[in-house]
Structures are given as structure tokens and as C-alpha cells.
């Protein structure tokens, strides 16, 4: 179904959605606070920022995707959600402003989306493992990690797909299929989130130096991800997936 929300133009509906996401992200961030005196916050801002710097452009809508999910998910597994959310959010803001130089509204949208994804996954994690995931073992641990990862993935991809669909007057399902798709995204994202679990577990055993040991595998996963998207971008898109000439993605 094409965008017909209140019979408004794509630009109006996409801007309204962006404003809603930013407002929700700000509320979540304010609820968490910013524990500036906690040294863990500063370490994980750097760690999450490293993941954010490994980015690539998606085929449709001039949106971008990064390996931030690896470090964001790791932070969520080893930190209280009140520290993990501001760490991931501030890392997104710093990298997109200072390195990627995105417009302010896109920076805010992506940072808000990060806050919402981490908070949602954190809520799932706390509901299933209130004493922490690593007190569990075997099937219980696997189920909790998968549920939390799926929550993070669904919120993250859902927000991006929705804003691009509204912006280009395209069906959300087709935008998701073109930009992500099962063949390209599930295994690559599963690998990125699995690396986050390994970072978290190794961090619990060896401390912050764990980041150094997982950096190379993260780069390898990113390179595989980049090649998959490069091949998909080279293929001609179906006519119904071509955005309107005036459409302009908000999260570039």
C-alpha cells in the first residue's frame, strides 16, 4: 500500500514521522539520564563510535547502515540500560556530526532510533533475564540473546524502512526488501549481533581489552556486508521501488 496517511504529501508524513521518532528518542534519553561520572560511559562511547565508523550506503533512499549494532548490542549486554542507551546514542551523534557530517535532523533521527532500539532490546533483556543474561546457560541464554537481538533488529530496521517508505511514497515492505532483504541482511546482521555477544562475553572475562581482539572479525564481517550491498546496488531496481524525484531521505 502506498502512503495515504491522512491524504498528506510524502514530505509532510515523513517529516511528521521523523519528528515523532526524535521526540520519542529524546524522552527515552531523558529518562535514562547521562551518567557522566561513570567511566564505563566514556569507554563505550568510544567502542560504539568505532562501530559507527564502519558504515555503508543502502541501495534505496540514500540511507546508511553501520556496524554500530555490534558494539551497541555488546554494551547492552554488559551495562545497565541507563548507561548503554546514552553511550550508544552519544556515539551515534559524535560520529555522524564529526565524521559523516550529516545534517542535524538526520543526526537526531538516527540517534533517536539508536536510543529506541537499544532501550527496546534492553526492556526485552530485562524482562527475560532480570539478573543479567550471563547468569543463564545453554538454551536459556540462547533464547534470551536471540529475543533481544531480534527486538533490536526489528526496531532499527523498522524505523529506517518506514521513514524511507513515507519519504518516497513507497510500500514499507518493498523498501525493506530493497534495502535489506532476507538474503542480504539476516545472516550479515546476525553475524554482527553475534559478534556483539562475543565482545560482551569476552569483556566479562578479560575487560575492555576484549574490543581489540574482536575488531578484526568485525571489520571482516563489515567487508562481507559491504560487498553484498555493492552487488545488490548494481542490480536494476524494479519500477515500483524507484522513489519519486522530489523524495529526499532524512537519514543520510
C-alpha positions as a Markdown table, in Angstrom:
| # | Residue | x | y | z |
|---|---|---|---|---|
| 1 | Unk | 0.0 | 0.0 | 0.0 |
| 2 | Unk | 1.4 | 3.4 | -0.9 |
| 3 | Unk | 1.5 | 6.2 | 1.6 |
| 4 | Unk | -2.0 | 7.7 | 2.1 |
| 5 | Unk | -1.8 | 8.7 | 5.7 |
| 6 | Unk | -4.4 | 11.5 | 6.2 |
| 7 | Unk | -4.1 | 12.2 | 2.4 |
| 8 | Unk | -0.9 | 14.2 | 3.2 |
| 9 | Unk | 2.1 | 14.5 | 0.9 |
| 10 | Unk | 5.0 | 12.2 | 1.4 |
| 11 | Unk | 7.2 | 15.0 | 2.6 |
| 12 | Unk | 4.7 | 16.0 | 5.3 |
| 13 | Unk | 4.1 | 12.5 | 6.5 |
| 14 | Unk | 7.8 | 11.6 | 6.6 |
| 15 | Unk | 8.6 | 14.8 | 8.5 |
| 16 | Unk | 5.8 | 14.1 | 11.0 |
| 17 | Unk | 7.2 | 10.6 | 11.5 |
| 18 | Unk | 10.8 | 11.9 | 11.9 |
| 19 | Unk | 9.6 | 14.4 | 14.5 |
| 20 | Unk | 7.7 | 11.7 | 16.3 |
| 21 | Unk | 10.8 | 9.4 | 16.4 |
| 22 | Unk | 13.1 | 12.2 | 17.5 |
| 23 | Unk | 10.6 | 13.2 | 20.3 |
| 24 | Unk | 10.4 | 9.6 | 21.4 |
| 25 | Unk | 14.1 | 9.2 | 21.4 |
| 26 | Unk | 14.6 | 12.4 | 23.4 |
| 27 | Unk | 12.1 | 11.2 | 26.0 |
| 28 | Unk | 13.9 | 7.8 | 26.3 |
| 29 | Unk | 17.3 | 9.5 | 26.6 |
| 30 | Unk | 16.0 | 11.9 | 29.2 |
| 31 | Unk | 14.5 | 9.0 | 31.2 |
| 32 | Unk | 17.9 | 7.3 | 31.2 |
| 33 | Unk | 20.0 | 10.3 | 32.1 |
| 34 | Unk | 23.7 | 10.8 | 31.3 |
| 35 | Unk | 26.0 | 9.3 | 33.9 |
| 36 | Unk | 28.9 | 11.5 | 33.2 |
| 37 | Unk | 30.9 | 10.3 | 36.2 |
| 38 | Unk | 30.7 | 6.6 | 35.2 |
| 39 | Unk | 33.9 | 5.7 | 33.4 |
| 40 | Unk | 32.1 | 2.9 | 31.6 |
| 41 | Unk | 30.1 | 5.5 | 29.7 |
| 42 | Unk | 33.2 | 7.1 | 28.1 |
| 43 | Unk | 34.7 | 3.7 | 27.2 |
| 44 | Unk | 31.6 | 2.5 | 25.5 |
| 45 | Unk | 31.0 | 5.8 | 23.7 |
| 46 | Unk | 34.4 | 5.2 | 22.0 |
| 47 | Unk | 33.7 | 1.5 | 21.4 |
| 48 | Unk | 30.2 | 2.2 | 19.9 |
| 49 | Unk | 31.8 | 5.1 | 17.9 |
| 50 | Unk | 34.2 | 2.6 | 16.3 |
| 51 | Unk | 31.3 | 0.5 | 15.1 |
| 52 | Unk | 29.5 | 3.6 | 13.8 |
| 53 | Unk | 32.6 | 4.5 | 11.7 |
| 54 | Unk | 32.2 | 1.3 | 9.7 |
| 55 | Unk | 29.3 | 2.4 | 7.5 |
| 56 | Unk | 28.0 | 1.8 | 4.0 |
| 57 | Unk | 25.2 | 3.4 | 1.9 |
| 58 | Unk | 22.0 | 1.4 | 1.3 |
| 59 | Unk | 20.6 | 0.9 | -2.2 |
| 60 | Unk | 17.5 | 2.9 | -1.8 |
| 61 | Unk | 16.8 | 6.3 | -0.3 |
| 62 | Unk | 20.4 | 7.4 | 0.3 |
| 63 | Unk | 20.3 | 5.9 | 3.8 |
| 64 | Unk | 23.3 | 4.4 | 5.6 |
| 65 | Unk | 24.0 | 1.3 | 7.6 |
| 66 | Unk | 26.8 | 0.7 | 10.1 |
| 67 | Unk | 28.4 | -1.9 | 12.3 |
| 68 | Unk | 27.2 | 0.0 | 15.3 |
| 69 | Unk | 24.9 | -2.8 | 16.1 |
| 70 | Unk | 27.9 | -5.0 | 17.2 |
| 71 | Unk | 29.1 | -2.6 | 19.8 |
| 72 | Unk | 25.6 | -1.3 | 20.8 |
| 73 | Unk | 24.4 | -4.8 | 21.5 |
| 74 | Unk | 27.6 | -5.6 | 23.4 |
| 75 | Unk | 27.2 | -2.5 | 25.5 |
| 76 | Unk | 23.6 | -3.6 | 26.3 |
| 77 | Unk | 24.7 | -7.0 | 27.5 |
| 78 | Unk | 27.4 | -5.7 | 29.9 |
| 79 | Unk | 26.0 | -2.4 | 31.1 |
| 80 | Unk | 22.8 | -1.2 | 32.8 |
| 81 | Unk | 20.4 | 0.1 | 30.2 |
| 82 | Unk | 20.8 | 3.5 | 31.8 |
| 83 | Unk | 24.4 | 3.5 | 30.7 |
| 84 | Unk | 24.1 | 1.6 | 27.4 |
| 85 | Unk | 21.5 | 3.9 | 25.9 |
| 86 | Unk | 23.4 | 7.2 | 26.4 |
| 87 | Unk | 26.7 | 5.5 | 25.3 |
| 88 | Unk | 25.2 | 4.3 | 22.0 |
| 89 | Unk | 23.2 | 7.5 | 21.4 |
| 90 | Unk | 26.1 | 9.8 | 22.0 |
| 91 | Unk | 28.4 | 7.7 | 19.9 |
| 92 | Unk | 26.0 | 8.0 | 17.0 |
| 93 | Unk | 25.7 | 11.7 | 17.4 |
| 94 | Unk | 29.5 | 12.3 | 17.6 |
| 95 | Unk | 30.4 | 10.1 | 14.5 |
| 96 | Unk | 27.6 | 11.4 | 12.3 |
| 97 | Unk | 28.3 | 15.0 | 13.1 |
| 98 | Unk | 32.1 | 15.0 | 13.2 |
| 99 | Unk | 33.0 | 12.3 | 10.6 |
| 100 | Unk | 30.0 | 11.7 | 8.3 |
| 101 | Unk | 28.9 | 15.3 | 8.5 |
| 102 | Unk | 25.2 | 14.6 | 8.2 |
| 103 | Unk | 22.6 | 17.4 | 8.5 |
| 104 | Unk | 21.4 | 17.9 | 12.1 |
| 105 | Unk | 17.9 | 16.5 | 11.6 |
| 106 | Unk | 19.3 | 13.2 | 10.2 |
| 107 | Unk | 21.8 | 13.0 | 13.1 |
| 108 | Unk | 18.9 | 13.5 | 15.5 |
| 109 | Unk | 16.7 | 10.9 | 13.8 |
| 110 | Unk | 19.5 | 8.3 | 13.7 |
| 111 | Unk | 20.5 | 9.0 | 17.3 |
| 112 | Unk | 16.8 | 8.7 | 18.4 |
| 113 | Unk | 16.5 | 5.5 | 16.5 |
| 114 | Unk | 19.5 | 4.1 | 18.2 |
| 115 | Unk | 18.2 | 5.1 | 21.6 |
| 116 | Unk | 14.8 | 3.5 | 20.9 |
| 117 | Unk | 16.4 | 0.3 | 19.5 |
| 118 | Unk | 18.8 | -0.1 | 22.5 |
| 119 | Unk | 16.1 | 0.7 | 25.0 |
| 120 | Unk | 13.6 | -1.7 | 23.4 |
| 121 | Unk | 16.2 | -4.5 | 23.4 |
| 122 | Unk | 17.1 | -3.7 | 26.9 |
| 123 | Unk | 13.5 | -3.9 | 28.1 |
| 124 | Unk | 13.3 | -7.4 | 26.4 |
| 125 | Unk | 16.5 | -8.4 | 28.0 |
| 126 | Unk | 15.5 | -7.3 | 31.5 |
| 127 | Unk | 12.1 | -9.0 | 31.2 |
| 128 | Unk | 13.6 | -12.3 | 30.3 |
| 129 | Unk | 16.8 | -12.1 | 32.3 |
| 130 | Unk | 16.4 | -9.6 | 35.2 |
| 131 | Unk | 19.6 | -10.6 | 36.8 |
| 132 | Unk | 21.7 | -10.4 | 33.6 |
| 133 | Unk | 21.9 | -12.7 | 30.6 |
| 134 | Unk | 25.2 | -14.4 | 31.5 |
| 135 | Unk | 23.8 | -15.9 | 34.7 |
| 136 | Unk | 21.9 | -18.2 | 32.3 |
| 137 | Unk | 23.3 | -21.1 | 30.4 |
| 138 | Unk | 22.7 | -23.2 | 27.3 |
| 139 | Unk | 19.1 | -22.9 | 25.9 |
| 140 | Unk | 18.0 | -20.2 | 28.3 |
| 141 | Unk | 20.9 | -18.0 | 27.4 |
| 142 | Unk | 20.4 | -18.6 | 23.7 |
| 143 | Unk | 16.7 | -17.8 | 23.8 |
| 144 | Unk | 17.3 | -14.5 | 25.8 |
| 145 | Unk | 20.0 | -13.3 | 23.4 |
| 146 | Unk | 18.0 | -14.2 | 20.3 |
| 147 | Unk | 14.9 | -12.4 | 21.6 |
| 148 | Unk | 16.9 | -9.3 | 22.5 |
| 149 | Unk | 18.8 | -9.3 | 19.2 |
| 150 | Unk | 15.5 | -9.7 | 17.2 |
| 151 | Unk | 14.0 | -6.8 | 19.1 |
| 152 | Unk | 17.0 | -4.6 | 18.4 |
| 153 | Unk | 16.9 | -5.6 | 14.7 |
| 154 | Unk | 13.2 | -5.1 | 14.3 |
| 155 | Unk | 13.2 | -1.6 | 15.8 |
| 156 | Unk | 16.3 | -0.5 | 14.0 |
| 157 | Unk | 15.2 | -1.7 | 10.5 |
| 158 | Unk | 11.6 | -0.8 | 11.0 |
| 159 | Unk | 12.3 | 2.8 | 11.7 |
| 160 | Unk | 14.6 | 3.1 | 8.7 |
| 161 | Unk | 12.3 | 1.3 | 6.3 |
| 162 | Unk | 9.2 | 3.3 | 7.5 |
| 163 | Unk | 10.8 | 6.8 | 7.1 |
| 164 | Unk | 12.2 | 5.9 | 3.6 |
| 165 | Unk | 8.8 | 4.5 | 2.6 |
| 166 | Unk | 7.0 | 7.6 | 3.7 |
| 167 | Unk | 9.6 | 9.8 | 2.1 |
| 168 | Unk | 9.4 | 8.1 | -1.2 |
| 169 | Unk | 5.7 | 7.2 | -1.2 |
| 170 | Unk | 6.6 | 3.5 | -1.4 |
| 171 | Unk | 5.3 | 0.4 | 0.4 |
| 172 | Unk | 7.3 | -0.3 | 3.6 |
| 173 | Unk | 7.7 | -4.0 | 2.7 |
| 174 | Unk | 9.2 | -3.2 | -0.7 |
| 175 | Unk | 11.5 | -0.6 | 0.8 |
| 176 | Unk | 12.6 | -3.2 | 3.4 |
| 177 | Unk | 13.1 | -5.8 | 0.7 |
| 178 | Unk | 15.2 | -3.5 | -1.5 |
| 179 | Unk | 17.4 | -2.1 | 1.3 |
| 180 | Unk | 17.7 | -5.2 | 3.4 |
| 181 | Unk | 16.0 | -8.4 | 2.3 |
| 182 | Unk | 16.4 | -11.8 | 3.9 |
| 183 | Unk | 19.3 | -13.0 | 1.7 |
| 184 | Unk | 21.5 | -9.9 | 2.3 |
| 185 | Unk | 20.6 | -8.8 | 5.7 |
| 186 | Unk | 19.7 | -11.6 | 8.1 |
| 187 | Unk | 22.9 | -13.5 | 8.0 |
| 188 | Unk | 25.1 | -10.4 | 7.9 |
| 189 | Unk | 23.2 | -8.7 | 10.8 |
| 190 | Unk | 23.1 | -12.0 | 12.7 |
| 191 | Unk | 26.9 | -12.1 | 12.4 |
| 192 | Unk | 27.2 | -8.5 | 13.6 |
| 193 | Unk | 25.0 | -9.1 | 16.6 |
| 194 | Unk | 26.7 | -12.4 | 17.3 |
| 195 | Unk | 30.0 | -10.6 | 17.4 |
| 196 | Unk | 28.3 | -8.3 | 19.9 |
| 197 | Unk | 27.6 | -11.3 | 22.1 |
| 198 | Unk | 31.3 | -12.4 | 21.8 |
| 199 | Unk | 32.5 | -8.9 | 22.7 |
| 200 | Unk | 30.3 | -8.8 | 25.7 |
| 201 | Unk | 31.3 | -12.3 | 26.9 |
| 202 | Unk | 35.0 | -11.6 | 26.4 |
| 203 | Unk | 34.6 | -8.3 | 28.1 |
| 204 | Unk | 33.2 | -10.0 | 31.1 |
| 205 | Unk | 36.2 | -12.3 | 31.2 |
| 206 | Unk | 39.1 | -10.1 | 30.2 |
| 207 | Unk | 37.9 | -6.5 | 30.5 |
| 208 | Unk | 38.0 | -3.6 | 28.0 |
| 209 | Unk | 40.9 | -5.1 | 26.0 |
| 210 | Unk | 38.3 | -7.5 | 24.5 |
| 211 | Unk | 37.4 | -4.8 | 22.0 |
| 212 | Unk | 40.9 | -5.2 | 20.4 |
| 213 | Unk | 40.5 | -8.9 | 19.9 |
| 214 | Unk | 37.1 | -8.6 | 18.1 |
| 215 | Unk | 38.0 | -5.6 | 16.0 |
| 216 | Unk | 39.4 | -7.6 | 13.1 |
| 217 | Unk | 36.5 | -10.1 | 12.9 |
| 218 | Unk | 34.1 | -7.0 | 13.0 |
| 219 | Unk | 36.0 | -5.5 | 10.0 |
| 220 | Unk | 35.8 | -8.8 | 8.1 |
| 221 | Unk | 32.0 | -9.0 | 8.7 |
| 222 | Unk | 31.6 | -5.4 | 7.6 |
| 223 | Unk | 33.6 | -6.1 | 4.4 |
| 224 | Unk | 31.4 | -9.0 | 3.6 |
| 225 | Unk | 28.3 | -6.9 | 4.3 |
| 226 | Unk | 29.7 | -4.1 | 2.1 |
| 227 | Unk | 30.2 | -6.5 | -0.9 |
| 228 | Unk | 26.7 | -7.9 | -0.6 |
| 229 | Unk | 25.2 | -4.4 | -0.7 |
| 230 | Unk | 27.5 | -3.4 | -3.5 |
| 231 | Unk | 26.3 | -6.3 | -5.6 |
| 232 | Unk | 22.6 | -5.6 | -4.8 |
| 233 | Unk | 23.1 | -1.9 | -5.7 |
| 234 | Unk | 24.5 | -2.8 | -9.1 |
| 235 | Unk | 21.2 | -4.6 | -10.0 |
| 236 | Unk | 18.5 | -2.5 | -11.5 |
| 237 | Unk | 15.6 | -1.9 | -9.1 |
| 238 | Unk | 12.0 | -2.7 | -10.0 |
| 239 | Unk | 9.9 | 0.2 | -11.2 |
| 240 | Unk | 7.8 | 0.3 | -8.1 |
| 241 | Unk | 10.9 | 0.8 | -6.0 |
| 242 | Unk | 12.0 | 3.9 | -7.7 |
| 243 | Unk | 11.5 | 6.9 | -5.4 |
| 244 | Unk | 9.7 | 10.0 | -6.6 |
| 245 | Unk | 12.1 | 12.6 | -8.0 |
| 246 | Unk | 11.4 | 15.0 | -5.1 |
| 247 | Unk | 11.8 | 12.5 | -2.4 |
| 248 | Unk | 14.8 | 13.1 | -0.1 |
| 249 | Unk | 15.7 | 10.6 | 2.6 |
| 250 | Unk | 16.1 | 12.1 | 6.1 |
| 251 | Unk | 18.6 | 9.7 | 7.5 |
| 252 | Unk | 21.6 | 10.1 | 5.2 |
